[in-house]
Amino acid sequence: MTIVKLDEKFCNMVDELCEIKGDEELQRGISWIDEQSRKRGISFYEMFFLVLQRHLVDEKAKEWVKSKQ
């Protein structure tokens, strides 16, 4: 089941992030994304995209709320 059409540049960026050594928080996040993608039956890249998209939406919402105060 393909949720999004993946861009080669995006996949390369994800691959580069996965190769970073020494950042335990990043490695835990990558492991969590991998686990979630398996549970949902989607690719690792699709799950990474969904997490990134959700993060961006949350940040925009925080900015919007802050601008209304």
C-alpha positions as CSV (number, residue, x, y, z in Angstrom):
1,M,0.0,0.0,0.0
2,T,1.6,3.2,-1.1
3,I,0.5,6.3,0.7
4,V,2.7,8.9,-1.0
5,K,4.8,9.0,-4.1
6,L,8.3,9.1,-2.8
7,D,10.9,11.5,-4.3
8,E,14.4,10.1,-4.8
9,K,16.0,13.2,-3.2
10,F,13.8,12.6,-0.1
11,C,14.8,9.0,0.1
12,N,18.5,9.9,-0.3
13,M,18.1,12.5,2.6
14,V,16.6,9.8,4.8
15,D,19.3,7.4,3.9
16,E,22.0,10.0,4.9
17,L,20.2,10.6,8.2
18,C,20.2,6.9,8.9
19,E,23.9,6.7,8.4
20,I,24.7,9.3,11.1
21,K,26.5,7.6,14.0
22,G,26.8,8.8,17.6
23,D,23.4,10.5,17.9
24,E,21.4,8.2,20.2
25,E,18.3,10.3,20.1
26,L,18.3,10.2,16.3
27,Q,18.9,6.4,16.3
28,R,16.0,5.9,18.7
29,G,13.7,8.0,16.5
30,I,14.8,6.0,13.4
31,S,14.1,2.7,15.3
32,W,10.7,4.0,16.3
33,I,9.8,5.0,12.7
34,D,11.0,1.6,11.5
35,E,8.8,-0.1,14.1
36,Q,5.7,2.0,13.3
37,S,6.1,1.4,9.5
38,R,6.1,-2.3,10.1
39,K,3.0,-2.1,12.3
40,R,1.2,0.0,9.6
41,G,2.4,-2.1,6.7
42,I,4.0,0.8,4.9
43,S,7.5,1.5,3.9
44,F,10.1,3.1,6.2
45,Y,10.3,6.1,3.9
46,E,6.5,6.6,3.9
47,M,6.4,6.5,7.7
48,F,9.4,9.0,7.8
49,F,7.4,11.3,5.5
50,L,4.3,11.1,7.7
51,V,6.3,11.8,10.8
52,L,8.0,14.8,9.2
53,Q,4.7,16.0,7.8
54,R,3.0,15.8,11.2
55,H,5.9,17.6,12.8
56,L,5.6,20.5,10.3
57,V,1.8,20.7,10.9
58,D,2.3,20.8,14.6
59,E,4.9,23.6,14.3
60,K,2.7,25.7,12.0
61,A,-0.2,25.2,14.5
62,K,2.0,26.4,17.4
63,E,3.0,29.5,15.3
64,W,-0.6,30.2,14.5
65,V,-1.6,30.0,18.2
66,K,1.3,32.2,19.2
67,S,0.3,34.8,16.6
68,K,-3.2,34.9,18.1
69,Q,-2.1,35.7,21.6
